[in-house]
Amino acid sequence: MKITALKTYMVPPRWLFLKIETDEGIFGWGEPVVEGRAATVAAMVEELSDYLIGKDPFLIEDHWNVMYRAGFYRGGAIHMSAIAGIDQALWDLKGRAFNVPVWQLLGGKCRDRIRVYSWIGGDRPADTARAAKEVVDRGFTAVKMNGTEELQFIDSHRKVDEAIARVAAIREAVGPYVGIGVDFHGRVHKPMAKVLARELQPFDLMFIEEPVLSENFEALPEIAAQTSIPIALGERLFSRWDFKRILEQGCVDIIQPDPSHSGGITETRKIAAMAEAYDVAVALHCPLGPIALAANLQLDAISYNAFIQEQSLGIHYNKSNDLLDYIVDPSVFSYVDGHVAIPDGPGLGIEINEEYVKAKAAEGHRWRNPVWRHADGSVAEW
């Protein structure tokens, strides 16, 4: 069997799908995308296809190493996301060829289902208590919200008080045992992150996420000293080498690699295994489409330290199309008692509605994240 084509489809709301085809008619789907840079990733996929066309699709480990190592310059969001989607598609293809789920090819699953959480509140958190109560009433046992709007290096305690009030209202609305994740989204710098970490301590949070940007990880010991809340980080890290220094430091309790950014199933599995050796949990990042979620669930199936899964159903980015629109059987992602079952179908376990994908790709998208500014006119972290 030989690879004959790599075809990308830019589909709304902000996703990029990839189909790898072979001379025997067997195919696989992946989701290589950097949100806001989809066209750039598509170009990277096209460049990598020069090597892959004509190759045996089953040699996934070797293909991964060639795509990563043979170009001399390596790593970063674009390169690793392109590799990620190709890798997902190759695993999907191989599972389809052998008529088994990917998790079966990787040693078998260690769980039948995994807990999921729902996003609430949008980019600028608003009406979060009502939204939290609604999703809990629908059966979710955990929610995540953006904790703050933009913050200067040193900012008003009014913004701190507003953030604390929102979390307090959510806790009161959903009770003491619903998981609450508060995402700082890299919007917060070390001085204010220390304040927020301390003030959030009484609310028994599931975690605080990205209290500072990953490139400022040296600040984590000071932040961790302010709280016993688990600290999560990693959606903007792309390889085991990026995660190595974070795990060695010992201040992160939960890592959040994104298998559409962190080198796909092949690389993210290795990252999760590294984390397990440090007694660190995994909560895979996935505010993306159905192929990405299916790939995440294959990893959740085999990663002992995975404890919860992000998913994008109803997320504030999905205004034109949502998670289930592109798949033939939406029930594969049915949520029961705050969990989703690990798919048992071949490959990634989902069937893509290819005609619908092609129709929406004709529309395409040019999604960009907003540009925020502080009151003084300087650009703010989004």
C-alpha positions as CSV (number, residue, x, y, z in Angstrom):
1,M,0.0,0.0,0.0
2,K,1.3,3.5,-0.9
3,I,0.1,7.0,0.0
4,T,-1.2,8.7,-3.1
5,A,-2.6,12.1,-1.8
6,L,-2.9,14.4,1.2
7,K,-6.0,16.7,0.8
8,T,-6.8,19.5,3.2
9,Y,-10.2,21.1,3.8
10,M,-10.5,24.4,5.5
11,V,-14.0,24.3,7.1
12,P,-15.9,26.6,9.5
13,P,-15.9,27.7,12.2
14,R,-12.0,27.7,12.3
15,W,-10.8,24.1,11.5
16,L,-8.6,22.4,9.0
17,F,-9.3,18.7,8.1
18,L,-6.9,16.4,6.3
19,K,-7.6,13.2,4.3
20,I,-4.8,10.9,3.4
21,E,-5.6,8.5,0.5
22,T,-3.8,5.4,-0.7
23,D,-3.7,3.3,-3.9
24,E,-5.8,0.6,-2.2
25,G,-8.7,2.9,-1.4
26,I,-8.0,2.9,2.3
27,F,-7.9,6.4,3.8
28,G,-7.5,8.3,7.1
29,W,-8.6,11.6,8.5
30,G,-6.6,14.1,10.7
31,E,-7.1,17.6,12.0
32,P,-3.9,19.7,11.6
33,V,-4.6,23.3,12.6
34,V,-3.4,26.2,14.5
35,E,-6.4,28.4,15.3
36,G,-6.0,31.6,13.3
37,R,-3.2,30.1,11.1
38,A,-5.1,27.3,9.3
39,A,-3.8,28.3,5.8
40,T,-0.2,28.3,7.0
41,V,-0.5,24.8,8.5
42,A,-2.1,23.7,5.2
43,A,0.9,24.9,3.4
44,M,3.2,23.0,5.8
45,V,1.2,19.8,5.2
46,E,1.6,20.3,1.4
47,E,5.4,20.7,1.9
48,L,5.6,17.5,4.0
49,S,3.6,15.6,1.4
50,D,6.6,15.8,-1.0
51,Y,8.2,13.1,1.2
52,L,5.1,11.1,2.1
53,I,3.6,10.5,-1.4
54,G,4.5,7.0,-2.5
55,K,5.5,5.8,1.0
56,D,4.0,2.9,3.0
57,P,1.5,4.5,5.3
58,F,2.0,1.9,8.1
59,L,5.5,3.2,9.0
60,I,4.2,5.8,11.3
61,E,7.1,6.1,13.7
62,D,9.6,6.5,10.9
63,H,7.5,9.0,9.1
64,W,7.1,11.0,12.3
65,N,10.9,11.1,12.7
66,V,11.5,12.1,9.1
67,M,8.9,14.9,9.3
68,Y,10.4,16.2,12.5
69,R,14.2,15.6,12.1
70,A,14.9,15.7,8.4
71,G,14.1,19.3,7.8
72,F,16.9,20.6,10.1
73,Y,14.7,23.4,11.5
74,R,12.1,21.9,13.8
75,G,9.4,22.5,16.3
76,G,6.9,25.3,16.9
77,A,3.2,25.6,16.4
78,I,3.0,25.4,12.6
79,H,5.5,22.5,12.1
80,M,4.2,20.4,15.0
81,S,0.5,20.9,14.1
82,A,1.1,19.8,10.5
83,I,2.9,16.7,11.8
84,A,0.1,16.2,14.3
85,G,-2.7,16.1,11.7
86,I,-0.7,13.8,9.4
87,D,0.1,11.5,12.3
88,Q,-3.6,11.3,13.3
89,A,-4.6,10.5,9.7
90,L,-2.0,7.8,9.4
91,W,-3.2,6.1,12.7
92,D,-6.8,6.4,11.5
93,L,-5.8,4.8,8.2
94,K,-3.9,2.0,9.9
95,G,-6.8,1.2,12.2
96,R,-9.2,1.1,9.3
97,A,-6.9,-1.2,7.4
98,F,-6.8,-3.7,10.3
99,N,-10.5,-2.9,11.3
100,V,-9.6,-2.1,14.9
101,P,-9.6,1.2,16.9
102,V,-6.3,3.0,17.2
103,W,-6.2,2.2,21.0
104,Q,-6.1,-1.5,20.1
105,L,-2.9,-0.9,18.1
106,L,-1.3,0.9,21.0
107,G,-1.7,-1.8,23.7
108,G,-5.4,-1.7,24.4
109,K,-7.5,0.6,26.4
110,C,-7.2,1.1,30.2
111,R,-10.6,2.8,30.5
112,D,-14.0,2.6,28.9
113,R,-15.0,6.2,29.2
114,I,-13.5,9.5,30.4
115,R,-15.0,12.5,32.2
116,V,-15.5,15.7,30.1
117,Y,-16.0,19.3,30.9
118,S,-17.9,22.1,29.3
119,W,-16.8,25.6,28.5
120,I,-18.9,28.5,29.9
121,G,-18.8,32.3,29.7
122,G,-17.0,33.1,26.5
123,D,-13.7,35.0,25.9
124,R,-14.8,37.8,28.3
125,P,-16.4,35.9,31.1
126,A,-20.1,36.8,31.6
127,D,-23.2,35.2,33.1
128,T,-21.0,32.3,34.2
129,A,-23.1,31.2,37.2
130,R,-26.2,30.7,35.1
131,A,-24.3,29.0,32.3
132,A,-22.6,26.7,34.8
133,K,-25.9,25.7,36.3
134,E,-27.3,25.0,32.8
135,V,-24.5,22.6,31.8
136,V,-24.6,20.8,35.2
137,D,-28.3,20.3,34.7
138,R,-27.5,18.7,31.4
139,G,-25.3,16.2,33.1
140,F,-21.8,17.7,33.1
141,T,-19.9,17.3,36.3
142,A,-17.2,19.9,35.5
143,V,-16.9,23.3,33.8
144,K,-14.1,25.6,32.7
145,M,-14.2,29.4,32.3
146,N,-11.9,32.2,31.4
147,G,-11.0,33.7,34.8
148,T,-10.3,37.3,33.8
149,E,-10.4,39.8,31.0
150,E,-7.0,41.4,30.1
151,L,-4.7,42.3,32.9
152,Q,-1.7,44.6,33.0
153,F,1.5,43.6,34.8
154,I,0.1,45.4,37.8
155,D,-3.6,46.0,37.6
156,S,-6.6,47.1,39.7
157,H,-7.8,44.9,42.5
158,R,-11.3,45.6,41.1
159,K,-10.5,43.1,38.3
160,V,-9.4,40.6,40.9
161,D,-12.6,41.1,42.9
162,E,-14.7,40.7,39.8
163,A,-12.9,37.4,39.0
164,I,-13.4,36.1,42.5
165,A,-17.0,37.1,42.5
166,R,-17.7,35.1,39.3
167,V,-16.0,32.0,40.7
168,A,-17.9,32.4,44.0
169,A,-21.2,32.7,42.2
170,I,-20.5,29.5,40.2
171,R,-19.5,27.6,43.3
172,E,-22.7,28.7,45.0
173,A,-24.8,27.8,41.9
174,V,-23.4,24.3,41.3
175,G,-22.6,23.1,44.8
176,P,-19.4,21.9,46.4
177,Y,-18.5,19.0,44.3
178,V,-18.7,20.1,40.6
179,G,-15.3,20.6,39.1
180,I,-14.4,24.1,38.2
181,G,-11.4,25.0,36.1
182,V,-10.3,28.6,35.9
183,D,-8.3,29.5,32.8
184,F,-5.9,32.5,33.1
185,H,-5.3,32.0,29.3
186,G,-1.8,33.5,29.6
187,R,-3.5,36.9,30.1
188,V,-2.0,37.3,33.6
189,H,1.6,38.3,34.5
190,K,3.4,37.0,37.5
191,P,2.5,39.8,40.0
192,M,-1.2,39.5,39.5
193,A,-1.1,35.7,39.0
194,K,0.2,35.4,42.6
195,V,-2.7,37.5,43.9
196,L,-5.3,35.5,41.9
197,A,-3.9,32.1,43.0
198,R,-4.1,33.1,46.6
199,E,-7.6,34.6,46.4
200,L,-9.0,31.6,44.6
201,Q,-7.8,29.2,47.2
202,P,-11.1,29.0,49.2
203,F,-13.2,27.7,46.2
204,D,-11.8,24.2,45.9
205,L,-11.1,24.5,42.2
206,M,-10.3,21.6,39.9
207,F,-7.3,23.5,38.6
208,I,-6.1,26.9,37.5
209,E,-4.8,26.9,33.9
210,E,-1.9,28.7,32.3
211,P,-1.5,31.1,35.2
212,V,1.4,32.6,33.2
213,L,2.5,32.0,29.7
214,S,4.6,28.8,29.2
215,E,7.6,30.9,28.3
216,N,7.5,32.4,31.8
217,F,7.4,29.0,33.5
218,E,10.2,30.1,35.9
219,A,7.5,32.1,37.7
220,L,5.5,28.9,38.6
221,P,7.3,28.2,42.0
222,E,6.2,31.7,43.3
223,I,2.7,31.1,42.1
224,A,2.5,27.6,43.5
225,A,3.6,28.8,46.8
226,Q,0.4,30.9,47.1
227,T,-2.0,28.0,46.7
228,S,-2.7,24.3,46.9
229,I,-5.0,24.4,43.8
230,P,-3.6,22.1,41.0
231,I,-1.8,24.1,38.3
232,A,-2.4,23.1,34.7
233,L,-0.4,24.2,31.6
234,G,0.7,23.0,28.2
235,E,-1.6,23.9,25.3
236,R,1.1,26.1,23.9
237,L,3.9,23.5,24.2
238,F,4.5,21.2,21.2
239,S,6.9,18.4,21.9
240,R,8.4,16.2,24.6
241,W,11.4,18.5,24.7
242,D,9.1,21.5,25.5
243,F,7.5,19.5,28.3
244,K,10.7,18.2,29.7
245,R,11.7,21.4,31.4
246,I,8.2,21.9,32.8
247,L,8.1,18.4,34.3
248,E,11.6,18.7,35.7
249,Q,10.7,21.9,37.5
250,G,8.0,20.1,39.4
251,C,5.4,22.9,39.8
252,V,2.8,21.7,37.3
253,D,0.2,19.2,38.4
254,I,-1.7,18.7,35.1
255,I,-0.3,18.9,31.6
256,Q,-2.5,19.8,28.7
257,P,-0.9,18.9,25.4
258,D,-3.1,19.3,22.3
259,P,-2.8,16.3,20.0
260,S,-3.5,18.6,17.0
261,H,-0.6,20.8,18.0
262,S,1.8,18.5,20.0
263,G,2.9,16.2,17.2
264,G,-0.3,14.0,17.0
265,I,-0.9,10.6,18.7
266,T,2.7,9.4,18.4
267,E,4.2,12.4,20.2
268,T,1.5,13.1,22.7
269,R,1.5,9.5,23.9
270,K,5.2,9.9,24.7
271,I,4.5,13.2,26.5
272,A,1.8,11.6,28.6
273,A,4.1,8.7,29.6
274,M,6.8,11.3,30.6
275,A,4.2,13.0,32.8
276,E,3.2,9.8,34.5
277,A,6.8,9.2,35.6
278,Y,6.5,12.6,37.4
279,D,3.1,11.7,38.9
280,V,1.5,14.4,36.8
281,A,-2.0,14.1,35.4
282,V,-3.1,14.7,31.8
283,A,-6.1,16.7,30.6
284,L,-5.8,16.9,26.8
285,H,-6.5,20.3,25.3
286,C,-9.2,20.1,22.5
287,P,-11.4,23.2,21.6
288,L,-11.4,21.9,18.1
289,G,-13.4,19.6,15.8
290,P,-14.6,16.0,15.7
291,I,-11.4,14.5,14.3
292,A,-9.3,16.1,17.0
293,L,-11.7,14.9,19.7
294,A,-11.6,11.4,18.3
295,A,-7.8,11.4,18.4
296,N,-7.8,12.7,21.9
297,L,-10.1,9.9,23.0
298,Q,-7.8,7.3,21.6
299,L,-5.0,8.8,23.8
300,D,-7.3,9.0,26.8
301,A,-8.0,5.3,26.3
302,I,-4.3,4.3,26.7
303,S,-3.0,7.0,29.1
304,Y,-3.4,5.9,32.7
305,N,-2.9,9.5,34.0
306,A,-5.6,11.0,31.8
307,F,-8.4,12.2,34.1
308,I,-10.6,14.6,32.1
309,Q,-11.2,15.7,28.5
310,E,-11.9,19.1,27.0
311,Q,-14.4,19.1,24.2
312,S,-15.9,21.9,22.1
313,L,-19.6,21.2,21.9
314,G,-21.4,24.5,22.2
315,I,-18.1,26.4,22.8
316,H,-18.3,30.1,22.0
317,Y,-16.1,29.8,18.9
318,N,-18.5,27.3,17.2
319,K,-21.1,29.8,15.9
320,S,-21.4,28.6,12.3
321,N,-20.7,24.9,12.7
322,D,-20.4,22.7,15.8
323,L,-18.6,19.6,16.8
324,L,-21.2,17.1,15.5
325,D,-22.0,18.7,12.2
326,Y,-19.3,16.9,10.2
327,I,-19.8,13.3,11.4
328,V,-22.2,10.7,10.1
329,D,-23.2,9.3,13.5
330,P,-23.2,12.1,16.2
331,S,-24.1,9.5,18.9
332,V,-20.4,8.4,19.0
333,F,-19.8,11.5,21.2
334,S,-22.9,11.2,23.4
335,Y,-22.2,12.4,26.9
336,V,-23.7,10.4,29.8
337,D,-23.2,11.3,33.5
338,G,-20.5,13.8,32.6
339,H,-18.5,11.2,30.6
340,V,-18.0,10.2,27.0
341,A,-17.4,6.6,25.9
342,I,-14.1,5.7,24.2
343,P,-15.0,5.0,20.5
344,D,-14.8,1.3,19.5
345,G,-15.0,1.8,15.7
346,P,-12.0,1.3,13.4
347,G,-9.3,3.9,13.3
348,L,-10.3,7.0,15.2
349,G,-13.8,5.6,15.6
350,I,-15.7,8.2,13.7
351,E,-17.1,8.5,10.1
352,I,-16.7,11.9,8.4
353,N,-19.4,13.2,6.2
354,E,-17.1,13.9,3.3
355,E,-19.7,15.5,1.1
356,Y,-20.6,18.0,3.8
357,V,-16.9,18.7,4.4
358,K,-16.4,19.5,0.8
359,A,-19.5,21.7,0.7
360,K,-18.3,23.7,3.8
361,A,-14.7,23.8,2.5
362,A,-16.1,25.7,-0.5
363,E,-17.2,28.4,2.0
364,G,-13.9,28.1,3.9
365,H,-13.0,30.6,6.7
366,R,-10.6,33.2,7.7
367,W,-10.9,33.0,11.4
368,R,-8.7,35.3,13.5
369,N,-8.6,35.8,17.2
370,P,-9.5,39.3,18.4
371,V,-6.8,41.9,19.1
372,W,-7.3,43.3,22.6
373,R,-5.8,46.5,24.0
374,H,-5.4,47.8,27.5
375,A,-6.9,51.2,28.5
376,D,-3.5,52.8,27.7
377,G,-3.6,51.5,24.2
378,S,-0.9,48.9,24.5
379,V,-1.7,45.4,23.1
380,A,-3.0,42.9,25.6
381,E,-2.7,39.1,25.7
382,W,-5.9,37.5,24.4
